[in-house]
Amino acid sequence: MESQEAIKKKNVYRVAYIGVCFTTLFTAYIAAQNLVSQIYKQLGFSSLGQTCIFIFFSFFGLTSVVAAHFKKKISLKTGFIFGACAHINFVLAGTLTTFCNKYEHDSGVCSSSFIVFYNISSACVLGFGAAFLWLCQALYVDGCADAETKGILNGLFWSLLQCAQIFSSALAAFLLGSTDQFTFYLILLLFGFTAIGMLSFVKPPVENGSKPPQIETNETLAEALQGFKNLAQEKMYYFLFIGIVFSGVAIGFYISFLATAVGSIIQSENTQETNKMISYVLLVLSCGEVIAGLTVGKLADKYDKIKLFTITMIINEVALVLTFLACLFKSYYLAILAGWFWGYGDTAIQTMINTCIGSMFGGRPELFSAYRFYQGIGEMIAAILAVFLSGGGPILYILVIAGIMMVFHVWYIQYLPKNSPQGNVSVDNRPLLELKDM
């Protein structure tokens, strides 16, 4: 029989392998997502990119409500591969779109109507696939961790994943500066298919004996929806849900508006120079994301998780204050510092959310699904406000976001548990969902 140390070491390697798989997949997907609006606008589809992103977030959030129910019918590996295929299908839609433009085809699958249909349908499928991909990811990492390693293993995964931000940015800058858009998408597909192949070799977590007995339940879809409703009404989770929405607002802000805010600071009429300076801020942001995973994850296994969760919220607030000051004083150096805090705060709060669900609430699958649902709400709030307030300049938008984050922070504090639950627990005396064999 293997020792606990040997089991821990094997599980660390498996989490690292999953992290590399996700890094490969998201090197392709992040590059496509970040540039879809810009590239499609250049190709004559003015709002198609934004529409696809909006549809993706909508379907992602809605599917997350029932993802835990349908996860019972498939294995983790199936969920990984289905989710990865959905992401690559989105890249494939971009490949078709740029192919038709490059070779000037405009009939059949290259007709404008089919391109719009394919892109929108791929965004719908992406939303479904992402819900299962991220649920399976959370369950897999939690299954590999014991009570002493939940923080460090979640941090390890997020640090590896965030490397994709650096790789995708560098890949896009190099390829789009030296080749055409169709070739760019072909290379992204190569990364995507490589990731799918890697995921087919994923091994199940090694049982570490730290989890309570798991019993498979047979619930209907209606019961699953009622269960999600009941979950949302449980006051013991309110602080977690509020903190998750807060994280979504923060993430939505920097994704939808940080580049615009930095662009307003740079005093240059040269578009290439402006884009290069914005890319430096995003590169610093990516470095902050990578560093945060391991540092915060290691701290999470040693210190009070609730207090650390609260600190990660404050880090995001510091990032917003620095962004405000950078815009107010037109300081590019403050913008760079803000970028680092946004990146560090993003990975830090994601790590703590996963760690809290895993260590305080037994890695309950419904909570991992709720995590993605509520975070999507926060992202939608930030994105919608960016559309409506974009004409008022960055200062107005930042102040509105600051007010929203402050309200959620105060609300979060009001619902903090007086006695934080620790360790793996079965909430409400209900059995935890069985992790099906890989």
C-alpha positions in Angstrom: 0.0 0.0 0.0 1.3 3.4 -1.0 2.3 5.9 1.7 0.4 9.2 2.0 3.5 11.1 0.8 3.7 9.0 -2.3 -0.1 9.6 -3.0 0.3 13.3 -2.5 3.2 13.4 -4.9 1.3 11.6 -7.6 -1.7 13.9 -7.2 0.6 17.0 -7.4 1.9 15.6 -10.8 -1.7 15.0 -12.0 -2.8 18.5 -11.1 0.3 19.9 -12.8 -0.5 17.8 -15.9 -4.1 19.1 -16.0 -2.7 22.6 -15.6 -0.4 22.1 -18.7 -3.4 20.7 -20.6 -5.5 23.8 -19.8 -2.5 26.1 -20.6 -2.2 24.6 -24.0 -6.0 24.8 -24.7 -6.3 28.3 -23.4 -3.3 29.6 -25.3 -5.5 29.0 -28.3 -8.8 30.1 -26.9 -7.7 33.2 -25.0 -6.0 34.6 -28.1 -9.2 34.0 -30.2 -11.5 35.4 -27.5 -9.4 38.6 -26.9 -9.1 39.4 -30.6 -12.5 38.2 -31.9 -14.1 41.6 -31.7 -11.2 43.4 -33.3 -10.6 40.9 -36.1 -14.3 40.5 -37.0 -14.7 44.2 -37.1 -11.8 44.4 -39.5 -13.5 41.7 -41.7 -16.7 43.7 -41.9 -18.7 41.9 -39.1 -19.0 45.0 -36.9 -20.7 43.5 -33.8 -20.5 39.8 -34.4 -17.5 39.4 -32.0 -19.2 41.2 -29.1 -22.4 39.3 -29.7 -20.6 35.9 -29.6 -18.9 36.8 -26.3 -22.3 38.0 -24.8 -24.0 34.7 -25.9 -21.1 32.7 -24.5 -21.3 34.3 -21.0 -25.1 33.9 -21.0 -25.1 30.2 -21.9 -22.2 29.5 -19.6 -24.1 31.0 -16.6 -27.4 29.3 -17.4 -25.8 25.9 -18.1 -23.8 26.1 -14.8 -27.1 25.9 -12.9 -27.7 22.3 -14.1 -24.1 21.2 -14.9 -23.7 19.3 -11.6 -26.8 17.3 -12.4 -25.7 16.2 -15.9 -22.1 15.7 -14.6 -23.4 12.6 -12.8 -24.0 10.9 -16.2 -20.5 11.4 -17.5 -16.9 10.9 -16.4 -14.4 13.6 -15.7 -12.4 12.8 -18.8 -15.6 13.0 -20.9 -16.3 16.4 -19.4 -12.8 17.6 -20.1 -12.8 16.5 -23.8 -16.3 17.8 -24.5 -15.4 21.2 -23.0 -12.2 21.4 -24.9 -13.9 20.5 -28.2 -16.4 23.3 -27.5 -13.6 25.8 -27.1 -11.9 24.6 -30.3 -15.1 24.7 -32.2 -15.2 28.4 -31.4 -11.7 28.8 -32.8 -12.8 26.8 -35.8 -15.5 29.3 -36.5 -12.9 32.0 -36.6 -10.8 29.9 -38.9 -13.7 29.6 -41.4 -14.4 33.3 -41.2 -10.8 34.3 -41.9 -10.5 31.6 -44.6 -13.5 33.0 -46.5 -12.1 36.5 -46.3 -8.6 35.6 -47.3 -9.7 33.7 -50.4 -12.7 36.0 -51.1 -15.3 33.3 -51.1 -18.9 34.5 -50.4 -21.1 31.5 -51.2 -22.1 28.3 -49.5 -20.4 28.0 -46.1 -18.7 31.3 -46.8 -21.9 33.2 -47.2 -22.4 36.0 -44.6 -25.6 34.3 -43.2 -23.8 31.0 -42.6 -20.8 32.6 -41.0 -23.0 34.5 -38.6 -25.0 31.4 -37.9 -21.9 29.3 -37.3 -20.2 31.8 -35.0 -23.4 32.3 -32.9 -24.1 28.6 -32.7 -20.4 27.9 -31.7 -20.7 30.5 -29.0 -23.8 28.7 -27.6 -21.9 25.4 -27.7 -19.0 27.1 -26.0 -21.2 28.2 -23.1 -22.4 24.6 -22.6 -18.9 23.1 -22.9 -17.3 25.7 -20.6 -19.8 24.9 -17.8 -18.7 21.2 -17.8 -15.1 21.9 -18.4 -14.8 24.1 -15.4 -16.9 22.0 -13.1 -14.8 18.9 -14.0 -11.6 20.9 -13.4 -12.8 22.0 -10.0 -13.8 18.5 -9.0 -10.6 17.0 -10.4 -8.3 19.3 -8.4 -10.4 18.9 -5.3 -10.3 15.2 -5.7 -6.5 15.3 -5.9 -6.2 17.4 -2.7 -6.4 16.5 0.9 -7.1 18.8 3.9 -3.5 20.0 3.9 -3.0 20.6 0.1 -6.3 22.2 -1.2 -4.7 25.7 -1.3 -1.4 24.8 -2.9 -3.0 22.5 -5.5 -5.6 25.1 -6.5 -2.8 27.7 -6.6 -0.6 25.4 -8.7 -3.4 24.9 -11.2 -4.2 28.5 -11.5 -0.6 29.6 -11.9 -0.1 27.1 -14.7 -3.3 28.1 -16.4 -2.5 31.8 -16.3 0.7 31.1 -18.2 -1.7 30.9 -21.2 -2.3 34.6 -20.8 1.4 35.3 -21.5 1.7 32.7 -24.2 -1.4 33.8 -26.1 -0.5 37.5 -25.9 3.0 36.7 -27.2 1.6 34.4 -29.9 -0.9 37.0 -31.1 1.7 39.8 -31.2 4.2 37.7 -33.1 1.8 36.0 -35.6 -0.5 39.0 -36.4 2.6 41.1 -36.9 4.1 38.7 -39.4 1.3 36.7 -41.1 -2.4 36.9 -42.0 -5.4 36.2 -39.8 -6.2 32.9 -41.4 -2.7 31.5 -40.6 -3.1 32.9 -37.1 -6.2 30.8 -36.5 -4.7 27.7 -38.1 -1.9 27.8 -35.6 -4.4 28.3 -32.7 -6.2 25.2 -33.9 -2.9 23.3 -33.7 -2.6 24.2 -30.0 -6.3 23.3 -29.4 -6.1 19.8 -31.0 -2.9 19.2 -29.1 -4.7 20.0 -25.9 -7.5 17.6 -26.7 -5.0 14.8 -27.4 -3.3 15.5 -24.0 -6.6 15.4 -22.1 -7.3 11.9 -23.5 -4.4 10.7 -21.3 -5.6 12.3 -18.1 -5.5 9.8 -15.1 -8.0 9.9 -12.2 -7.0 11.4 -8.9 -5.3 8.9 -6.5 -7.6 8.2 -3.6 -6.1 9.8 -0.5 -8.6 8.6 2.1 -9.5 12.2 3.2 -13.0 12.3 1.8 -16.1 11.0 3.4 -18.0 8.1 1.8 -19.6 9.2 -1.5 -23.0 8.0 -2.5 -24.3 8.5 -6.0 -27.8 10.1 -6.1 -30.4 9.8 -8.8 -32.2 13.1 -9.1 -34.4 14.4 -11.9 -33.6 17.7 -13.7 -36.5 19.3 -11.9 -35.1 18.2 -8.6 -31.7 19.6 -9.6 -33.2 23.0 -10.4 -35.0 23.0 -7.1 -31.8 22.0 -5.4 -30.0 24.9 -7.0 -32.8 27.2 -5.8 -32.5 25.9 -2.3 -28.7 26.3 -2.4 -29.1 29.9 -3.4 -31.3 30.5 -0.3 -28.9 29.0 2.2 -27.6 31.8 4.3 -24.4 29.9 5.2 -23.3 30.4 1.6 -24.2 34.1 1.2 -20.8 35.4 2.0 -19.3 33.1 -0.6 -21.9 34.0 -3.3 -21.4 37.7 -2.7 -17.6 37.4 -2.8 -18.0 35.5 -6.1 -20.1 38.2 -7.7 -17.6 40.7 -6.4 -14.8 38.8 -8.2 -16.9 38.7 -11.4 -17.3 42.5 -11.3 -13.5 42.9 -10.9 -12.7 40.4 -13.7 -15.3 42.0 -16.0 -13.9 45.4 -15.4 -10.3 44.6 -16.4 -11.3 42.4 -19.3 -13.7 44.9 -20.8 -12.2 48.2 -19.8 -8.6 48.1 -18.6 -7.1 48.4 -22.1 -9.4 51.3 -22.9 -8.4 53.1 -19.6 -4.7 52.6 -20.4 -5.3 53.9 -23.9 -6.8 57.1 -22.6 -3.6 57.7 -20.6 -1.1 57.3 -23.4 -0.3 60.5 -25.2 0.4 59.2 -28.6 -1.3 59.4 -32.0 0.6 56.3 -33.2 -1.8 53.3 -33.0 1.0 50.8 -33.1 2.9 52.6 -30.3 -0.3 52.8 -28.2 -1.1 49.1 -28.7 2.4 48.1 -27.8 2.2 50.1 -24.5 -1.1 48.6 -23.7 0.3 45.1 -24.3 3.1 45.8 -21.8 0.4 46.5 -19.1 -1.4 43.3 -20.0 1.9 41.4 -19.9 2.6 42.7 -16.4 -1.0 41.7 -15.5 -0.3 38.1 -16.8 2.9 37.9 -14.7 0.9 38.9 -11.6 -1.6 36.1 -12.3 1.1 33.5 -12.5 2.8 34.6 -9.3 -0.4 34.8 -7.3 -1.4 31.2 -7.6 1.4 29.5 -5.8 1.9 32.3 -3.2 -1.8 32.6 -2.2 -2.3 28.8 -2.5 0.5 28.2 -0.1 -0.8 30.7 2.4 -4.3 29.3 2.2 -3.1 26.0 3.6 -1.6 27.7 6.7 -3.9 30.6 7.6 -7.5 31.4 8.1 -9.2 31.0 4.7 -12.0 33.5 5.3 -9.5 36.3 6.2 -7.4 35.5 3.2 -10.4 35.5 1.0 -11.2 39.0 2.3 -7.6 40.2 1.6 -7.9 39.0 -2.0 -11.0 41.2 -2.4 -9.0 44.2 -1.0 -6.2 43.5 -3.5 -8.8 43.9 -6.3 -10.0 47.2 -4.8 -6.4 48.4 -4.6 -6.1 47.6 -8.3 -9.2 49.7 -9.0 -7.8 52.7 -7.0 -4.5 52.5 -8.8 -6.4 52.5 -12.1 -8.4 55.6 -11.0 -5.2 57.4 -10.0 -3.5 56.4 -13.3 -6.4 57.9 -15.3 -6.6 61.0 -13.1 -2.9 61.8 -13.3 -2.3 60.4 -16.8 0.4 58.2 -15.3 1.5 55.2 -17.4 3.7 53.9 -14.5 0.7 53.7 -12.2 -1.2 51.9 -15.0 1.6 49.3 -15.1 1.3 48.9 -11.3 -2.5 48.6 -11.6 -2.1 45.9 -14.2 0.1 43.8 -11.8 -2.5 44.2 -9.0 -5.3 43.2 -11.3 -3.5 40.1 -12.4 -2.5 39.2 -8.9 -5.9 39.9 -7.5 -7.6 37.8 -10.2 -5.7 34.6 -9.6 -5.7 35.2 -5.8 -9.5 35.4 -5.5 -10.0 32.5 -7.9 -7.7 30.4 -5.9 -9.4 31.3 -2.6 -12.9 30.6 -4.0 -11.9 27.1 -5.1 -10.1 26.5 -1.8 -13.0 27.7 0.3 -15.4 25.5 -1.5 -13.1 22.5 -1.3 -12.0 22.8 2.3 -15.0 24.4 4.0 -17.8 22.8 2.1 -16.4 19.4 1.1 -16.0 20.3 -2.6 -19.7 20.2 -3.2 -20.2 20.1 -7.0 -23.3 22.3 -6.9 -21.2 25.0 -5.2 -18.6 24.8 -8.0 -21.4 25.3 -10.5 -22.9 28.1 -8.5 -19.4 29.7 -8.5 -19.4 30.0 -12.3 -23.1 31.2 -12.3 -22.6 34.0 -9.8 -19.2 35.0 -11.2 -20.9 35.3 -14.6 -23.5 37.7 -13.1 -20.7 40.0 -11.9 -19.0 39.9 -15.3 -22.2 40.8 -17.0 -22.8 43.7 -14.7 -19.3 45.1 -15.5 -19.7 44.5 -19.2 -23.1 46.1 -19.5 -22.0 49.1 -17.6 -19.0 49.4 -19.8 -21.3 49.7 -22.8 -23.6 52.3 -21.3 -21.0 54.4 -19.6 -18.2 54.3 -22.2 -19.2 57.8 -23.5 -18.6 59.4 -20.0 -14.9 58.6 -19.9 -12.9 56.2 -17.8 -13.3 58.2 -14.5 -17.1 57.9 -14.4 -17.0 54.1 -15.2 -14.3 53.5 -12.5 -16.3 55.4 -9.9 -19.5 53.4 -10.6 -17.6 50.1 -10.4 -15.9 51.3 -7.2 -19.3 52.0 -5.7 -20.6 48.5 -6.7 -17.5 46.8 -5.3 -17.8 48.7 -2.1 -21.5 47.7 -1.7 -20.7 44.0 -2.3 -17.8 44.2 0.1 -19.9 45.6 2.9 -22.6 43.1 2.1 -20.0 40.3 2.2 -18.8 41.3 5.6 -22.4 41.2 7.0 -22.8 37.5 6.1 -19.4 36.3 7.2 -19.8 33.1 9.4 -19.0 33.7 13.0 -17.5 30.2 13.3 -15.9 29.3 10.0 -16.5 25.6 9.1 -13.2 23.8 8.5 -12.2 20.6 6.8 -14.2 18.4 4.5 -17.9 18.5 5.4 -21.1 17.2 4.0 -23.4 20.2 3.9 -26.9 19.7 5.3 -26.2 16.1 5.9 -26.5 15.4 2.2 -24.1 13.0 0.5 -21.4 14.4 -1.7 -21.6 13.7 -5.4 -19.7 10.7 -6.5 -16.7 11.3 -8.8 -17.3 8.9 -11.6 -14.3 6.8 -12.8 -12.2 8.4 -15.4 
